[in-house]
């Protein structure tokens, strides 16, 4: 969401990740993926338009890979609906 501390949260979480995929939930207050790309830094960061595209990028993850879906509860709820 535009009113969240994206830069601060990204600064804590993103250094721990090999790959970062930013996207936005289907919510009017959501910060666009391109806007997120502008405020956070990661050497392997990709911005995609929606959660379906983000999940498609990790479909080939192996059993040892860990995937986190974080952000707003809107995004987590959307991911839950797609994955269950």
C-alpha positions in Angstrom: 0.0 0.0 0.0 1.2 3.5 -0.7 1.0 4.4 3.0 3.3 1.6 4.2 7.0 1.7 4.9 8.1 -0.3 1.9 11.7 1.0 1.9 12.1 0.2 5.6 10.6 -3.3 5.4 12.4 -4.1 2.1 15.6 -3.0 3.8 15.1 -5.6 6.5 13.7 -8.5 4.4 15.3 -8.2 1.0 18.9 -8.7 2.0 18.0 -12.1 3.2 16.6 -13.2 -0.1 18.3 -14.6 -3.2 15.5 -13.3 -5.4 12.9 -10.7 -4.9 9.7 -10.4 -7.0 7.6 -7.3 -6.3 4.0 -7.1 -7.4 0.8 -5.5 -6.1 -2.6 -6.9 -4.9 -5.8 -6.0 -6.7 -6.5 -3.1 -4.4 -6.8 0.6 -5.4 -4.4 1.7 -2.6 -1.6 -0.6 -3.8 1.8 0.8 -4.7 2.7 -0.2 -8.2 5.5 -2.8 -8.7 7.5 -0.2 -10.7 7.2 2.3 -7.8 8.4 -0.4 -5.4 11.3 -1.1 -7.7 12.3 2.6 -7.4 12.4 2.6 -3.6 14.0 -0.8 -2.8 17.3 -2.2 -3.9 18.2 -5.8 -4.5 20.6 -7.3 -7.1 18.0 -9.8 -8.3 14.8 -7.8 -8.2 12.0 -8.3 -10.7 8.8 -6.3 -10.9 5.7 -8.0 -12.3 2.2 -6.6 -12.8 0.2 -9.1 -10.7 0.4 -12.0 -8.2 -0.4 -14.6 -10.9 2.7 -13.6 -12.8 4.8 -13.6 -9.6 3.7 -17.1 -8.7 4.3 -18.3 -12.2 7.9 -17.3 -11.8 8.4 -19.6 -8.8 6.4 -22.6 -10.0 9.6 -24.6 -10.7 10.9 -24.1 -7.2 12.4 -27.2 -5.7 11.4 -28.9 -2.4 14.4 -27.2 -0.6 13.4 -23.7 -1.8 11.6 -21.3 0.5 9.1 -18.9 -0.9 7.6 -16.1 1.1 4.6 -14.0 0.1 4.7 -10.9 2.2 3.3 -7.5 2.1 -0.3 -6.4 2.8 -2.9 -8.7 4.0 -4.7 -8.1 0.7 -1.7 -9.7 -1.1 -1.5 -12.6 1.3 -5.2 -13.3 1.0 -5.0 -13.1 -2.8 -2.1 -15.6 -2.7 -4.0 -17.9 -0.4 -7.0 -18.0 -2.7 -4.8 -18.8 -5.7 -2.8 -21.5 -3.9 -5.5 -23.4 -2.1 
